[in-house]
């Protein structure tokens, strides 16, 4: 039986590594990255995954070896130990060093994505002049675009439910807000996730590099209807974006009447 148990334990890291190797071919891995900083996010994920995979393999192999070696019948009484202070220091120091390495490795990317000092300061959209406000609430997303005056919060604002339309290859800054509880803006293809906190206006930026329609989901459990709080990010050409804004304006001013 000791041979069987040791073999089963060895199969765990083998199957685990094989699954990760084949996951991309089976389309079980990340969706396509379409944002300017997505590659850096994926790089950090892979770094942590390789570190964890190495530790996992070493641990499982050691566990299989110990099960095989010490499960054999041995004459005499067992030898007891109260531990080793030196060994405890080593296995405390190694994870500490690994965590520090991860912390320093992610600082530049984190600052690029999250620090307002690194947000786009030139171009069509900035923190002071966002493309829109995105309001999260139980259980929907609402987008508020500025009207002709270019300022959000005035009487000519335009609103849209569920769909957030943005131009491709453009640094986009928007303000994220919540009407009630904590929600979380998450678009997997953008590698972008940001919590929306009630009472706070949080600037968010990204640059989508490919046109398409992408799922916008809430990644924070926000109530009984959390499962249905979905929307979509629509990335279009700059010409199409101007056309869509004109359509939204016409629909908003139509007062619900069909356009002839």
C-alpha positions, 0 to 999 in steps of 0.5 A: 500500500505504501507504494500505491499511496506514494504513487498517488501523491506523485500523480498530484503535481504531475496532473497539476502541471499537465493541466496548466500546460494544456489549459490554454489549448483547451481554452480554459485560460485567460480570455484575450488581452486587449488592453495596453497594460494587460501584458504586464498584469499577465506577466505578474500573474505568471511570475506568481504562478511559477513561484507557487508551482515550484513550491507545490511540486517540491512540497508534493514530491517531499510528501510522497517521499516521506510517506514512502520512507516512513510508512515502512514497518520499523523495529523499536520505538519512534523517535520524537523531536520538539522541533528545530529553531533553525529550521523554523527560521528558514521556512519563515524567512523563505516565504518572507523573501518571496513575498517581498520579491512579489511586492517589489515586482508589482509596484511599477505596474500597480502604480501605472494602473492605479496611481492618479499621478500616472493617469493620462494628463493629455489627450481628449480624456483626463481625470478632470475631463472624463469620458463618462461617469459609470454608476453601479447599483443593485443590480445594474450599470448606468453610464452618464456621458457629458452633453454638448457642454462637455461637463458631467453633472449638468442638465444636458447629460446623456445616460445609457443603461448596461452598455459602456461605449468607448473609442479604440486606441484611446486613453480613456478615463472615467469616474466610477461611483456606487449608488448603494453598496460596494460593487466592483467593475471588472472586464477580464479582457482589459485585466482591469478590476476596480471596486466602486465604493458608496460616497466615493468618486474613483477615477479609472483609466485604460486603453483598449487596443481592439474593437469588440464587445466585452463582458462587464461584470460585478466582481463583488457580492452585492446582494441577492441579484448580484448574479444578474448584474452584467453589462458590456463594454463596446469598443469601436472606432473613433468615427463609430464612437462619434456616431454612437454618441449622436444616436444616444443623444437622439434617443435621450432627447426623443422622450421615448418616441420612435425616430422617423 
